[in-house]
C-alpha cells in the first residue's frame, strides 16, 4: 500500500481521502491543525491514521486541502521535505499566488496545481462525500512545469476518481 497524506480534512480533503481509499491502493494519513477534525476523520473512517507534519516526507502522494490563503506557504514547506518521486497537489480555487510561490522551488517538478470543480456548502470531515468527484472537471495549471512522471501519476489518480481533466493557465 502506498502512503497518501491529506493535509486538511474538510469537505474536499476528506472526500478525496474516502474516494482514494475506495479506488486506490493507499493507506490514508491525515494532518489537520484542528484536533476535533482528526478525531472525527478517524471515527468516520475518512483517514486510517493521524500523522504529524514531520512524518510526511516518505509519502507517495500529498494532497494540500487547506484554505487558499495558507496554500502557498504550506506548499513550499511540503516541497522542502518530500522525496524525489512524491506527487504533491493542492485543491485551491485560485492558482496564481500558489504557482508564483513555488515557481523557483527546487522540487517544483513534484507539484501539480489542481482545482477540482466539486463541493457543497458544508465543511469539516463529516461533510466528506464518497464519489464527490465522479464526472466532475479537474483543472490543472502549469502542467509543463511538472515532471512528466509526476504529472502522469496525478492524471492517473484523477482518472481513478472519474474526473475530466482540463489544462489552463493560473488565474
C-alpha positions in Angstrom: 0.0 0.0 0.0 1.2 3.5 -0.8 1.2 6.3 1.7 -1.2 9.0 0.9 -1.2 12.1 3.2 -4.1 14.6 3.2 -3.4 17.9 4.8 -6.7 19.5 5.7 -9.6 17.1 6.5 -12.6 19.2 5.4 -15.1 18.5 2.6 -12.6 18.3 -0.3 -9.6 16.7 1.5 -11.9 14.3 3.3 -13.8 13.4 0.1 -10.5 12.8 -1.7 -9.4 10.6 1.2 -12.6 8.5 1.1 -12.5 8.1 -2.7 -8.8 7.2 -3.0 -9.1 4.7 -0.1 -12.0 3.1 -2.1 -10.4 3.2 -5.5 -6.6 3.2 -4.9 -4.0 1.2 -3.1 -3.5 3.7 -0.4 -3.2 3.9 3.4 -4.5 7.3 4.2 -2.9 9.5 6.8 -4.3 12.8 7.9 -2.8 16.1 9.1 -5.1 18.9 10.4 -4.5 21.7 12.9 -7.9 21.1 14.4 -7.7 18.0 16.8 -11.5 17.6 16.6 -11.2 17.2 12.8 -8.6 14.4 13.3 -10.8 12.7 15.8 -13.9 12.9 13.6 -12.0 11.8 10.5 -10.7 8.7 12.3 -14.2 7.9 13.7 -15.8 8.2 10.3 -13.1 6.2 8.5 -12.0 9.1 6.4 -8.4 8.5 7.3 -6.6 5.4 8.6 -4.2 7.2 10.9 -3.1 10.6 12.1 0.3 11.7 11.2 2.5 14.7 12.1 3.9 17.1 9.5 7.4 15.8 10.3 6.4 12.3 9.1 5.1 13.2 5.6 8.4 13.1 3.7 8.1 9.5 2.5 4.6 9.7 1.2 3.8 8.7 -2.4 1.1 11.4 -2.6 0.4 14.5 -0.6 -2.8 16.5 -1.0 -2.9 20.0 0.3 -6.6 20.8 1.1 -6.4 23.9 3.3 -7.8 27.4 2.9 -6.4 29.0 -0.2 -4.5 31.8 1.7 -2.4 29.1 3.5 -1.6 27.0 0.4 1.4 29.0 -1.0 3.5 28.9 2.2 2.4 25.3 3.1 3.2 24.0 -0.4 6.8 25.3 -0.1 7.1 23.7 3.3 5.8 20.4 1.9 8.1 20.5 -1.1 11.1 21.1 1.3 10.6 17.7 2.9 9.4 15.3 0.2 11.3 12.6 -1.7 12.2 12.9 -5.4 9.2 11.0 -6.6 6.4 12.3 -4.3 3.4 13.8 -6.0 2.1 16.9 -4.3 -1.1 18.7 -5.4 -3.3 21.3 -4.0 -7.1 21.7 -4.5 -7.3 25.5 -4.1 -9.6 27.5 -6.3 -7.1 30.4 -7.1 -3.8 29.3 -8.6 -1.8 32.5 -9.4 -0.4 33.1 -5.9 0.3 29.4 -5.4 2.1 28.9 -8.7 4.2 32.1 -8.1 5.1 30.9 -4.6 6.6 27.6 -5.9 8.0 28.7 -9.3 11.6 28.7 -8.2 11.5 25.8 -5.7 14.0 23.1 -6.4 11.2 20.5 -6.3 8.6 22.5 -8.3 8.6 19.5 -10.7 6.8 17.4 -8.0 3.9 19.8 -7.7 0.6 19.8 -9.6 -1.6 22.9 -9.3 -5.1 21.3 -9.4 -8.6 22.6 -8.9 -11.3 20.0 -8.7 -14.7 21.7 -9.5 -16.7 19.9 -6.9 -18.1 20.6 -3.5 -21.1 21.5 -1.3 -21.8 24.3 1.2 -20.8 22.0 4.1 -17.4 21.8 5.8 -15.4 19.6 8.1 -14.7 15.8 8.0 -18.4 15.0 8.5 -19.1 16.8 5.1 -16.8 14.3 3.2 -18.8 12.5 0.5 -17.8 9.3 -1.3 -17.9 9.7 -5.1 -18.0 13.5 -4.9 -15.6 13.8 -7.9 -17.3 11.4 -10.3 -17.7 13.1 -13.7 -16.5 16.5 -12.4 -13.9 18.6 -14.1 -10.5 19.0 -12.6 -8.4 21.9 -13.8 -4.6 21.5 -13.9 -2.4 24.6 -14.2 1.2 24.8 -15.5 1.4 21.2 -16.3 4.5 21.9 -18.3 6.4 22.7 -15.1 5.7 19.3 -13.6 7.9 16.3 -14.3 6.1 14.1 -16.8 6.2 11.1 -14.5 4.7 13.0 -11.6 2.0 14.5 -13.9 1.2 11.1 -15.3 0.8 9.8 -11.7 -1.6 12.7 -11.0 -3.6 12.3 -14.1 -3.9 8.5 -13.4 -5.2 9.4 -9.9 -7.7 11.9 -11.2 -8.9 9.3 -13.7 -9.4 6.8 -10.8 -11.7 9.4 -9.4 -13.6 9.5 -12.8 -12.7 13.2 -13.3 -12.5 15.0 -16.6 -9.2 16.9 -16.9 -8.8 20.4 -18.4 -5.5 22.3 -18.7 -5.4 26.0 -18.1 -3.1 28.9 -17.1 -3.3 30.0 -13.5 -5.7 32.8 -12.6 
